[in-house]
Amino acid sequence: PCAWRTTKTWMVPMSDKILIDKSGAVVTLTLNMPETRNALSDSDFCAALTHHVGALNRDLSVACIVLTGTGDVFCSGGNIKHIRDRVGMFGGDALQVRDNYRAGVQTMARTVWECEVPIIAAVNGPAYGAGCDLAMMCDIRIASPKARFAENFVQLGLISGDGGSWLLPRQIGLSRAAEMTFTADPVDAATALRWGLVSSVVSEANLLKEAHGLAARIARHPPRQLRMSKRLLREGMHSRFDSLLELASIYQGAAHQTADHAEAVEATFERRSPRYTGD
């Protein structure tokens, strides 16, 4: 069982492994397993992240999520001790491992990628393997100078089991994704910025401040329209233009009927800040 703590507007489950903080319409999720360098393959850790992202996706009081890690690591990927000992999600025969991946890290990957709330990854340190892929699942990445990104599965005689081969080329192009995948070499923050893997690099001390500032700029807009805008961006990655236009017309028709649209127009004419309700 987990305890609960109260913010001004929200009740959130306490978790030693995933820290949750809500300020206005922005929620910060902090990966908090420093003893494993935030290894994502621990089943309860992975399940907790899946649960919280799914719950936030259903909460219209949330307009943006910031995802970061404790200490000097964002996420180290798989638990190397569990990989060595073939326990947890790595235990069993080939079919059992497949089922473990499907039920664990792949469910998490789908949940994060399909979350309609905009997600900012504040990458405070190394993001290796599944940790690199987790950052790629987010919409926007900003990094501290200590951030490192590595698609280093082949270094352990493995491949990306959580969708990295689909995610990474869409973020930085096929050639650079192939280079990261085949060499397993880490990419530093400056290179990540140059390649477009991150939007900006800011000082370690200012990382969360910058992430929260960006989140606040996003969260000032109506939550349903943010979700629809994100879905259109995602659909545009693989849809034909005419198909996307059709979906956009449907979404636009729905948006025109919302109370938040009426409020936005009224606030514009009255030269005041709008007050959105998610309706």
N, C-alpha and C positions, 0 to 999 in steps of 0.2 A: 504494500500500500504506500501511497505517497501523500505527503502533507500538501497543504495549499497555502499560498500567500495571496494577499489582496493588493492590487494596485488601485489607483483612483477609479478605474473604470472596468476592471477585468479581474476575474479569478483565474489563476494559473496553477497547474500542478508543479510542485517543487520537484526537482530532479537534480541529483548530484552530477549526472552525466550530460545533461542538456540544461544549461541555464537559460531562463526566459525572463525578458524584461520588456514591458510595454510602456511606451511614452506616447500619448496621443494615439495616432493611427499607425505608429511604427513599432514593430516588434523586433527585438534583437534575440537571436538564438546563438548561444555560445557553446561550442563543442568543448566539453570539460572532462576529458580523461587524460590528464597529463602523464599518468603512469604508463600509458600505451601510446603516447604522442597522438592522442585522438584517433586511434585506429578504428576505422569505420566498420570493420568486419565483425566486431564483437556484436553478437546477435541482439542483445538488449539495447545496446547503444544505437544500432541501426534501426531497430524497431521504434525506439523513442523518437528519433529524428523523423521517421516516417509518420508516426502518430501526430507529432506537433505540427509538422508542415500541413498534413491533411486537415487538422482542426483549424489552423489559421486560414486555410483556403476557404473554409465554410463560414468564416466570421467576417461579415461585411464592415465591422468596425476597424478592420485591419486593411491598410492601403499599401503597405510596403514592409518587407522583411529584410533585416540585415543578418547575414550569417558569418560568424567568425570563430576563431579558436582561442583557447586559453594559452597563456604563456607565449613561447616563441615558435609554436607550430600551429599551422592551420589544420592539417589532417595528413597523417602518415600513410593512409591507405589501409592495406590489410595488416592484421596482427601477425608479425613475422614468426612469433613463437607458435601461434596456432597453425600457421602454414607448415612449419617444421614438424609439429607433433600431429598434424592431420586431425585436429579436433575442431569443434564448432562447425562453422559452415564449410570447413575444408575436410570434414570427416566422412568416411564411407566410401563406397565404390563410385564409379563414374556417374551412374544415374542418381545416386544420392547427393553427390556434390552438385549436379545440375539442379536438382530439386531445392537444395539449400540456397543456391544462388537465386533461383526464381523467387523463393519465398522471402529472402532477405534483402541483399543489396540491390537486386533488380527491382523489387517492389519499391524500395526507397528511391531508386533512380527514376522510376515512372512517376512517383508521387512528387518529387522535387521538380522534374522537368515539366510535368503537366499542371503544376500549381499555377493558378491564374493570377495570384498576387505577385507583383514584381519583387524579385529577390536580388539583393546586392551581396556579393561575396566580398567581405573585407579580409583579404588574405594577408594575415599577419606574419606568416613564416612559411616553411616548406609545405607544399601541397603535392604529395607524391602518389602515384598509382591511382587508386580509387579516390584519393583526396584531390588530385588534379582533376579527375573526371567530375567530382562533386562541384568544384568551382566552375567547370564548364556547363553544368546544369543550370547555373544561375544566369540571370539576365545581364547583369553588369558586374564587372570585377574591378576593384581597386586594390592596390597592393602597397605594402611597406617595402623599403629597400631590402629587407630580410627575406622577402618572399622568393621561393624557388618552385618551379613547376617541372615535374618529371612524369612522363608516361613510361614508367620503368618496369613494366611487367616482364618483358623478355629477360631482364637481368636476373629474375628468379625462375626462369624457364616457364613462364606463364604468359597468358594473354589477358587483355582487358575483358573482364566478365561483366562489367556494369555499363557497357555502352560507349566506352571511350572512343572506339573506332568510328562510331557514328557522330559523336559530339565534337571531337577535336577538329576534324576537317572543316566542319561548319563554322568554327570559330576563327581558325587561322589559315585555312586552305589546305589542300591535299599534300603539297610538297613539304611544307613545314610540319604538318601532322605526321607524315611518314618519317621525316628526320627525327622527330621526338620519339616516335614509336620504335623505330629500328635501332637507334643508337642508345636509347634509354638515358641519354644525358640530360641533366637538369638545365633548365633555362632560367637565367636570373631575371630580376624584376625589370631591368633596363631593356633586355632583349624582349621580354614579354610585352612591354609597352610598344616597342618598335614593331613587333609582329601583330599587334592588335589583340593580343590575348587578354590584356587588361586595358582599361580606359585611362587610368592614371596611376602614378606612383607618388605617394606622399610619405612624409616622415612617419616613423613608427609612433611617435607621440601623438600625431594628428590623425592617425588612420581612422579610428572610430568616430572622431569628430567630423571628418570629411564624409565618412559613410553616412552618418546620421544627418548631416546637412543635405546630402544628395537625397536621402530617403525623405526628408521633410519637403523638399522641392517636388518630389513625386506625390507624396501623401496629401498635398494641398488640393488635389484633384478628386473628382467623385470616384468612389471605389468600383462601381460596376463598369464605368467607362474605362477605367484603368485595366480591368480584367478583360474587357472586350478588345481593347487595343493590343494587349499582350497576346491574346489568342490570334488576332489577325497577323501579327508579326510572325508567330509560330507557324500558322497555316501558310503564310507566304513563302516559307522555306521550301515547300514541296508542292504547292498547288499551282495550277495554271493561272494566268492573270485573269481570265474571264471567270474562273471558279472563285477566285478571291474577291473579285468585284461583286459577284452575286452574294457571297457571304457578308461582305461589307455593307451591301444595301439592306440586308436583313437586320444586321446589328444596328445600322444607322436608324432604321425605322423604329426599332425598340428603344434606342437612346432618346429619340425625339419625344417619346411618351413618358419619360421619367420625370419625377419631381426634381431631381438634381439638375437636369437640363434646364428646366424652367427657372430654378434658383440661380443657375450660372448666368443665364441671360438677364434676369432681373438684377443681379448683383453688378453686372457689367454696366447696365444703364444707370444704376444708382451709385456707381463708383465706390463700392464697398467690397469687403471680402465675403465670398459666399459661405454659406453654412450648409454642408452636405449631410444627408442622412442615409444615403445608400438606397433611397426609394426612387 
